[in-house]
Amino acid sequence: MNHEHPDNEDLHFWSFIDHAVSRASRELPGVDPLAMRLVLTLHRAANMLVYDLESTVHRPRGWSWPGFRVLFAIWLSSPVEAKKVAELSGMSRAAVSALVNTLERDGLVTKRRAPHDGRAVNLSLTESGLHAITTAFQAHNEREQDWAGSLSADEQRTLIALLEKLTTRSLQFEVRQRT
């Protein structure tokens, strides 16, 4: 049986959305093509943005995207418990724990027992960590500006409002998220 699809040669990262919506709508008549297009586009745009930030800003510094997220959360909320960093960064406690061990080994983060709970660990940045994250974030924000620059300030505010509306509505249908 021949499984080749010559028309697939013309598909690429963005055109696949049109193809997927069209094909899924034909195969499953109850599919909502607009909702499908919204989620596919949002997901692909977010992945593209994250990959770009990670490859241009964070990887050159020896960090992964998750490593940056942990440092960012500690920077802006320290001293902070590890479980709170997990919540703020949208990561599991186990992932944060592993990253913190690496960041501590690299001299960027310190761990101390929380005074209110001997099992809890408070995280803070070292001087090296503070310098590293502030320098990295300046480059990160410059790249954010490159991305945001394709929209006017009013369009940026509109998109933010729409995304906030989308995420607020998710509370009504018990969306799953890391806690």
Secondary structure as UniProt FT lines:
FT   HELIX           6..10
FT   TURN            13..14
FT   HELIX           15..27
FT   TURN            29..30
FT   HELIX           33..53
FT   HELIX           54..58
FT   HELIX           59..61
FT   HELIX           65..77
FT   STRAND          80..81
FT   HELIX           82..89
FT   HELIX           93..105
FT   TURN            106..107
FT   STRAND          109..114
FT   TURN            115..116
FT   STRAND          117..125
FT   HELIX           127..148
FT   TURN            149..150
FT   HELIX           153..169
FT   HELIX           170..173
//
